[in-house]
Amino acid sequence: MPESQDDSVALEPLSPELVLVSPPEVARIARRLPPPPFPPPVAQPPVREAGRWRSAVPERAEVAVLWLGAAFLTLIPFVLVTLAGGR
């Protein structure tokens, strides 16, 4: 049986899955380490623009422009193909 390694070996925190499949010596050392820090939040706070808060939720006008743009980009090729096929 191999000799046990020194507990003062510098290890990075391991994920819980890796602790479960690691050798007992490594798992024992990893369980004593503090948990890794939490990742930064995904959502960004609202941004202040020109004296007012800008929400992350789009306004009605922005959604309307998006819908109109999508409809325009979808219908133009359809109209062009229809006109070209009619000759």
N, C-alpha and C positions, 0 to 999 in steps of 0.2 A: 504494500500500500504506500503511495507517495506521501512525502512529508507535507504537513500543512504549511501554507505560505504565511508570511507575516501579515497581520491585520492592518498594518500601517501603509499598505500599498495604495497609491493614489489611483482611485477609480472614478470614472464619471458615473453619474446616476444612470441606472439601467431601467428600461421600461419594465412594467410588471410581467409582461410576457417573457422577456429575456431572463428575468430572475427565476421564473418557473422552470426554464429549461437549462439553466446554468449549472455547472458543477456545484456541489454543496458549499465548498469553500468560498467561491465567488458569490453565491447567493447570500450567504451569511454576511459577508462584508457589504454587499449592496443593500441589504435590508437595513443596515445601520446608517446609511447615508441619508441626508435630507431629500425629500422629493424634489424633482426638477421644478423650476419656476413655471408658472402658468404662461401660456402664450399671450401675446397682446390681444385685446379685443378686436373682433372683426369689424364691428360697426363703428363708423366714424362719427364724432359729435357734429352737430350742425355748425355751419360756417357763417360767420357774420359778414355780410356784404352791404356796404353803403348804408350803415346804420340800421339794418334789419336782419333778423335771423333767417337763413335760408334752410329750409327743411330738406331732409333726404327724400321725402315723399314728393313725387312730381305733381305739379299743379295741373289743372284741367287743360289749360292751353298747351302745355308741354305734351300731354298725352294725345291731344287732338292733332298736333303737328306730327307726332310719331305715326298715328294711324293714317293720316292723309299721305304722308311720305311713303308708307308701306303700300298703301293702295295705289298710289301713283307709280311706284317702281314695279308693281305687279301688273297693272293694266297696260302700261306703255308697250312692253314686249308683246302682249297678247294682241293689241290693236295693230302693231306693225306686222305681225305674222298674218293676221287676218287680212290686212290690206294687200300684202304681198301675194297671198294665195288667191285673191280674187281676180287676178289678171288672167 
